[in-house]
């Protein structure tokens, strides 16, 4: 039995993570929401949203689901986008 090792990438500078965050920012902007608006919707200070969108802070899975609910988008397309970028390398 062969076990394939997959290194977990944790950097905020990973291209796939940047694209993922850009996807969320575009969804927010498409709805005409400011960073402050989204912060209010998810019950967090707007600085948190700003840091996430500028790559200064990672988004947790729970926060991602909150983002999606606030933006009224399904979480799976974003997850699939991350999965695709992982499997195509």
DSSP file (Angstrom, degrees, kcal/mol; ACC not computed):
  #  RESIDUE AA STRUCTURE BP1 BP2  ACC     N-H-->O    O-->H-N    N-H-->O    O-->H-N    TCO  KAPPA ALPHA  PHI   PSI    X-CA   Y-CA   Z-CA
    1    1 A X              0   0    0      0, 0.0     2,-0.5     0, 0.0     0, 0.0   0.000 360.0 360.0 360.0 127.5    0.0    0.0    0.0
    2    2 A X        -     0   0    0      2,-0.0     2,-0.5     0, 0.0     0, 0.0  -0.862 360.0-156.2-104.7 131.5    1.4    3.3   -1.1
    3    3 A X        -     0   0    0     -2,-0.5     2,-0.5     2,-0.0     0, 0.0  -0.924   8.8-146.7-108.0 125.5    0.6    6.5    0.8
    4    4 A X        -     0   0    0     -2,-0.5     2,-0.4     2,-0.0    -2,-0.0  -0.801  12.6-142.1 -92.9 127.0    0.9    9.8   -1.0
    5    5 A X        -     0   0    0     -2,-0.5     2,-0.5     2,-0.0    -2,-0.0  -0.741  13.8-167.5 -90.1 131.6    2.0   12.7    1.1
    6    6 A X        -     0   0    0     -2,-0.4     2,-0.3     0, 0.0    -2,-0.0  -0.971  16.3-137.9-120.1 117.1    0.4   16.1    0.4
    7    7 A X        -     0   0    0     -2,-0.5     2,-0.4     1,-0.1    -2,-0.0  -0.564  19.9-125.9 -74.6 131.2    2.0   19.1    2.0
    8    8 A X        -     0   0    0     -2,-0.3     2,-0.6     2,-0.0    -1,-0.1  -0.635  18.0-144.1 -77.9 130.4   -0.5   21.5    3.4
    9    9 A X        +     0   0    0     -2,-0.4    -1,-0.0     1,-0.1     5,-0.0  -0.858  26.7 167.8 -98.2 123.9    0.0   25.0    2.1
   10   10 A X        +     0   0    0     -2,-0.6     2,-0.1     3,-0.0    -1,-0.1   0.381  30.9 122.1-117.2   1.8   -0.7   27.6    4.7
   11   11 A X    >   -     0   0    0      1,-0.1     3,-1.0     2,-0.1     6,-0.2  -0.413  56.5-145.3 -74.9 140.2    0.6   30.8    3.2
   12   12 A X  T 3  S+     0   0    0      1,-0.2    -1,-0.1    -2,-0.1    45,-0.1   0.649 100.4  64.3 -70.4 -15.3   -1.6   33.8    2.6
   13   13 A X  T 3   +     0   0    0      4,-0.1    -1,-0.2     5,-0.0     2,-0.1   0.410  69.8 123.7 -92.5   2.4    0.5   34.4   -0.5
   14   14 A X    <>  -     0   0    0     -3,-1.0     4,-2.3     1,-0.1     3,-0.2  -0.421  65.1-132.9 -61.5 135.0   -0.5   31.2   -2.3
   15   15 A X  H  > S+     0   0    0      1,-0.2     4,-2.4     2,-0.2     5,-0.2   0.883 105.2  53.7 -59.7 -40.2   -2.0   32.1   -5.7
   16   16 A X  H  > S+     0   0    0      1,-0.2     4,-1.9     2,-0.2    -1,-0.2   0.874 109.5  48.4 -65.5 -34.9   -5.0   29.9   -5.2
   17   17 A X  H  > S+     0   0    0     -3,-0.2     4,-2.4     2,-0.2    -1,-0.2   0.900 110.3  51.3 -70.6 -40.1   -5.8   31.6   -1.8
   18   18 A X  H  X S+     0   0    0     -4,-2.3     4,-2.3     1,-0.2    -2,-0.2   0.910 111.0  48.3 -60.5 -42.3   -5.5   35.0   -3.4
   19   19 A X  H  X S+     0   0    0     -4,-2.4     4,-2.0     2,-0.2    -1,-0.2   0.887 109.8  53.1 -65.5 -38.6   -7.9   34.0   -6.2
   20   20 A X  H  X S+     0   0    0     -4,-1.9     4,-1.7     2,-0.2    -2,-0.2   0.920 111.2  45.2 -61.0 -46.3  -10.3   32.6   -3.6
   21   21 A X  H  X S+     0   0    0     -4,-2.4     4,-2.7     1,-0.2    -2,-0.2   0.878 110.2  54.5 -67.6 -37.7  -10.3   35.9   -1.7
   22   22 A X  H  X S+     0   0    0     -4,-2.3     4,-2.6     1,-0.2    -1,-0.2   0.879 105.3  54.8 -61.6 -37.5  -10.7   37.9   -5.0
   23   23 A X  H  X S+     0   0    0     -4,-2.0     4,-1.9     2,-0.2    -2,-0.2   0.915 110.4  45.1 -60.0 -45.3  -13.7   35.7   -5.7
   24   24 A X  H  X S+     0   0    0     -4,-1.7     4,-2.3     2,-0.2    -2,-0.2   0.908 112.5  50.6 -67.5 -41.8  -15.3   36.8   -2.3
   25   25 A X  H  X S+     0   0    0     -4,-2.7     4,-2.9     1,-0.2     5,-0.2   0.917 109.9  50.7 -61.4 -43.0  -14.4   40.4   -2.8
   26   26 A X  H  X S+     0   0    0     -4,-2.6     4,-2.5     1,-0.2    -1,-0.2   0.884 109.1  51.2 -62.9 -38.9  -16.0   40.4   -6.3
   27   27 A X  H  X S+     0   0    0     -4,-1.9     4,-0.9     2,-0.2    -1,-0.2   0.906 112.2  47.1 -64.3 -41.2  -19.1   38.8   -4.8
   28   28 A X  H ><>S+     0   0    0     -4,-2.3     5,-2.1     1,-0.2     3,-0.6   0.947 114.8  45.4 -64.1 -48.2  -19.3   41.6   -2.2
   29   29 A X  H ><5S+     0   0    0     -4,-2.9     3,-1.7     1,-0.2    -2,-0.2   0.859 105.7  60.4 -65.7 -36.0  -18.7   44.3   -4.7
   30   30 A X  H 3<5S+     0   0    0     -4,-2.5    -1,-0.2     1,-0.3    -2,-0.2   0.786 105.9  49.3 -61.6 -27.2  -21.2   42.9   -7.2
   31   31 A X  T <<5S-     0   0    0     -4,-0.9    -1,-0.3    -3,-0.6    -2,-0.2   0.401 117.0-115.6 -92.8   2.8  -23.8   43.3   -4.5
   32   32 A X  T < 5 +     0   0    0     -3,-1.7     2,-0.4     1,-0.2    -3,-0.2   0.735  64.6 148.7  72.9  22.1  -22.8   46.9   -3.9
   33   33 A X      < -     0   0    0     -5,-2.1    -1,-0.2    -6,-0.2     2,-0.1  -0.725  37.7-143.2 -92.9 137.3  -21.7   46.2   -0.3
   34   34 A X     >  -     0   0    0     -2,-0.4     4,-2.3     1,-0.1     5,-0.2  -0.413  31.7-104.3 -84.4 170.3  -18.8   48.0    1.3
   35   35 A X  H  > S+     0   0    0      1,-0.2     4,-2.4     2,-0.2     5,-0.2   0.906 126.0  52.1 -59.2 -41.3  -16.3   46.4    3.7
   36   36 A X  H  > S+     0   0    0      2,-0.2     4,-2.2     1,-0.2    -1,-0.2   0.913 107.2  52.2 -61.9 -43.5  -18.2   48.1    6.5
   37   37 A X  H  > S+     0   0    0      1,-0.2     4,-2.2     2,-0.2    -2,-0.2   0.930 111.1  46.4 -58.2 -47.1  -21.5   46.7    5.2
   38   38 A X  H  X S+     0   0    0     -4,-2.3     4,-2.2     1,-0.2    -1,-0.2   0.902 109.0  55.3 -65.3 -40.2  -20.2   43.2    5.2
   39   39 A X  H  X>S+     0   0    0     -4,-2.4     5,-2.7     1,-0.2     4,-0.7   0.915 109.2  47.5 -56.4 -44.0  -18.6   43.6    8.6
   40   40 A X  H ><5S+     0   0    0     -4,-2.2     3,-0.5     1,-0.2    -1,-0.2   0.901 110.0  53.0 -64.6 -40.8  -22.0   44.6   10.0
   41   41 A X  H 3<5S+     0   0    0     -4,-2.2    -2,-0.2     1,-0.2    -1,-0.2   0.860 115.8  38.7 -64.3 -35.5  -23.7   41.6    8.3
   42   42 A X  H 3<5S-     0   0    0     -4,-2.2    -1,-0.2     2,-0.2    -2,-0.2   0.446 112.3-116.6 -96.5   0.8  -21.3   39.1    9.7
   43   43 A X  T <<5S+     0   0    0     -4,-0.7     2,-0.3    -3,-0.5    -3,-0.2   0.838  75.7 116.5  72.3  32.6  -21.1   40.8   13.1
   44   44 A X  S   <S-     0   0    0     -5,-2.7    -1,-0.3    -6,-0.2    -2,-0.2  -0.924  73.9 -92.0-129.1 154.5  -17.4   41.6   12.9
   45   45 A X    >>  -     0   0    0     -2,-0.3     3,-1.5     1,-0.1     4,-1.0  -0.348  36.6-119.0 -61.8 147.0  -15.5   44.9   12.8
   46   46 A X  H 3> S+     0   0    0      1,-0.3     4,-2.5     2,-0.2     5,-0.2   0.756 111.3  69.8 -61.4 -22.3  -14.9   46.1    9.3
   47   47 A X  H 3> S+     0   0    0      2,-0.2     4,-2.6     1,-0.2    -1,-0.3   0.851  94.5  55.1 -63.1 -33.3  -11.1   45.9   10.0
   48   48 A X  H <> S+     0   0    0     -3,-1.5     4,-2.4     2,-0.2    -1,-0.2   0.946 109.7  45.3 -63.4 -48.1  -11.5   42.1   10.1
   49   49 A X  H  X S+     0   0    0     -4,-1.0     4,-2.8     1,-0.2     5,-0.2   0.920 113.0  51.5 -61.2 -43.7  -13.0   42.1    6.6
   50   50 A X  H  X S+     0   0    0     -4,-2.5     4,-1.6     1,-0.2    -2,-0.2   0.922 110.6  47.4 -59.4 -46.3  -10.4   44.5    5.4
   51   51 A X  H  <>S+     0   0    0     -4,-2.6     5,-3.0     2,-0.2     6,-1.2   0.886 113.3  48.7 -65.1 -38.9   -7.5   42.4    6.7
   52   52 A X  H ><5S+     0   0    0     -4,-2.4     3,-1.5     4,-0.2    -2,-0.2   0.952 113.0  46.4 -64.8 -48.8   -9.0   39.2    5.2
   53   53 A X  H 3<5S+     0   0    0     -4,-2.8    -1,-0.2     1,-0.3    -2,-0.2   0.736 113.1  50.2 -68.8 -21.8   -9.5   40.9    1.8
   54   54 A X  T 3<5S-     0   0    0     -4,-1.6    -1,-0.3    -5,-0.2    -2,-0.2   0.301 116.1-111.2 -99.2   9.3   -6.0   42.4    1.8
   55   55 A X  T < 5S+     0   0    0     -3,-1.5    -3,-0.2     2,-0.2    -2,-0.1   0.728  87.2 115.5  73.6  22.4   -4.3   39.1    2.7
   56   56 A X  S   <S+     0   0    0     -5,-3.0     2,-0.3     1,-0.2    -4,-0.2   0.572  78.6  30.6 -96.0 -12.1   -3.3   40.1    6.2
   57   57 A X  S    S-     0   0    0     -6,-1.2    -2,-0.2    -5,-0.1    -1,-0.2  -0.994  81.2-120.1-148.9 137.4   -5.5   37.5    7.9
   58   58 A X        -     0   0    0     -2,-0.3     2,-0.5    -3,-0.1    -6,-0.1  -0.484  24.3-125.7 -78.1 149.3   -6.7   34.0    6.9
   59   59 A X        -     0   0    0     -2,-0.2     2,-0.1    -7,-0.1    -1,-0.1  -0.833  23.4-140.1 -93.5 125.4  -10.3   33.3    6.6
   60   60 A X     >  -     0   0    0     -2,-0.5     4,-2.5     1,-0.1     5,-0.1  -0.360  24.5-109.2 -79.2 166.7  -11.5   30.3    8.7
   61   61 A X  H  > S+     0   0    0      2,-0.2     4,-2.2     1,-0.2     5,-0.2   0.919 121.0  50.5 -61.4 -43.7  -14.0   27.8    7.4
   62   62 A X  H  > S+     0   0    0      1,-0.2     4,-2.0     2,-0.2    -1,-0.2   0.909 111.2  48.1 -62.1 -42.3  -16.6   29.1    9.8
   63   63 A X  H  > S+     0   0    0      1,-0.2     4,-2.9     2,-0.2    -1,-0.2   0.887 108.0  55.9 -65.5 -37.9  -16.0   32.7    8.7
   64   64 A X  H  X S+     0   0    0     -4,-2.5     4,-2.6     1,-0.2    -2,-0.2   0.921 107.1  48.8 -59.7 -44.0  -16.2   31.6    5.1
   65   65 A X  H  X S+     0   0    0     -4,-2.2     4,-2.5     2,-0.2    -1,-0.2   0.903 111.2  50.2 -63.2 -40.5  -19.6   30.1    5.7
   66   66 A X  H  X S+     0   0    0     -4,-2.0     4,-2.7     2,-0.2    -2,-0.2   0.920 109.6  51.5 -62.3 -43.7  -20.7   33.4    7.4
   67   67 A X  H  X S+     0   0    0     -4,-2.9     4,-2.6     1,-0.2    -2,-0.2   0.951 110.7  48.6 -55.1 -51.0  -19.4   35.4    4.4
   68   68 A X  H  X>S+     0   0    0     -4,-2.6     5,-2.4     1,-0.2     4,-0.8   0.904 111.3  48.8 -60.1 -43.7  -21.4   33.2    2.1
   69   69 A X  H ><5S+     0   0    0     -4,-2.5     3,-0.7     1,-0.2    -1,-0.2   0.934 112.7  47.8 -61.4 -45.3  -24.5   33.6    4.1
   70   70 A X  H 3<5S+     0   0    0     -4,-2.7    -2,-0.2     1,-0.2    -1,-0.2   0.871 116.9  42.7 -63.4 -36.9  -24.1   37.3    4.3
   71   71 A X  H 3<5S-     0   0    0     -4,-2.6    -1,-0.2    -5,-0.2    -2,-0.2   0.487 108.7-126.0 -87.5  -4.0  -23.4   37.5    0.5
   72   72 A X  T <<5 +     0   0    0     -4,-0.8     2,-0.3    -3,-0.7    -3,-0.2   0.910  66.3 130.1  57.1  45.1  -26.3   35.1   -0.2
   73   73 A X      < -     0   0    0     -5,-2.4    -1,-0.2    -6,-0.1     2,-0.2  -0.925  63.8-106.3-124.2 153.9  -23.9   32.8   -2.2
   74   74 A X        -     0   0    0     -2,-0.3     4,-0.5     1,-0.1     3,-0.3  -0.553  20.4-139.5 -76.6 141.5  -23.4   29.1   -1.9
   75   75 A X  S >> S+     0   0    0     -2,-0.2     4,-1.7     1,-0.2     3,-0.5   0.798  89.1  74.8 -70.4 -28.3  -20.1   28.0   -0.2
   76   76 A X  H 3> S+     0   0    0      1,-0.2     4,-3.3     2,-0.2     5,-0.3   0.858  86.3  58.3 -61.0 -40.8  -19.4   25.1   -2.6
   77   77 A X  H 3> S+     0   0    0     -3,-0.3     4,-2.0     1,-0.2    -1,-0.2   0.909 109.4  46.2 -57.2 -39.9  -18.3   27.1   -5.7
   78   78 A X  H <> S+     0   0    0     -3,-0.5     4,-1.9    -4,-0.5    -1,-0.2   0.905 114.1  47.7 -66.5 -41.3  -15.5   28.7   -3.6
   79   79 A X  H  X S+     0   0    0     -4,-1.7     4,-2.5     1,-0.2    -2,-0.2   0.914 111.8  50.0 -65.4 -42.6  -14.5   25.3   -2.2
   80   80 A X  H  X S+     0   0    0     -4,-3.3     4,-2.9     1,-0.2    -1,-0.2   0.866 106.8  55.9 -63.8 -35.6  -14.6   23.7   -5.6
   81   81 A X  H  X S+     0   0    0     -4,-2.0     4,-1.9    -5,-0.3    -1,-0.2   0.922 110.5  44.6 -62.1 -43.7  -12.4   26.6   -6.9
   82   82 A X  H  X S+     0   0    0     -4,-1.9     4,-1.3     2,-0.2    -2,-0.2   0.893 113.7  50.4 -65.8 -40.3   -9.8   25.8   -4.2
   83   83 A X  H  X S+     0   0    0     -4,-2.5     4,-2.5     1,-0.2    -2,-0.2   0.911 109.4  50.8 -65.0 -43.0  -10.0   22.1   -4.9
   84   84 A X  H  X S+     0   0    0     -4,-2.9     4,-1.7     1,-0.2    -1,-0.2   0.916 109.0  50.2 -61.8 -43.5   -9.6   22.5   -8.7
   85   85 A X  H  < S+     0   0    0     -4,-1.9    -1,-0.2     1,-0.2    -2,-0.2   0.777 112.8  48.5 -68.8 -23.4   -6.5   24.7   -8.2
   86   86 A X  H >< S+     0   0    0     -4,-1.3     3,-0.7    -3,-0.2    -2,-0.2   0.892 114.4  43.3 -78.7 -42.0   -5.1   22.0   -5.9
   87   87 A X  H 3< S+     0   0    0     -4,-2.5    -2,-0.2     1,-0.2    -3,-0.2   0.666 104.8  62.9 -82.2 -16.1   -5.8   19.0   -8.2
   88   88 A X  T 3<        0   0    0     -4,-1.7    -1,-0.2     1,-0.2    -2,-0.1   0.515 360.0 360.0 -87.6  -2.7   -4.6   20.7  -11.4
   89   89 A X    <         0   0    0     -3,-0.7    -1,-0.2    -4,-0.2    -2,-0.1   0.450 360.0 360.0 -89.6 360.0   -1.0   21.1  -10.3
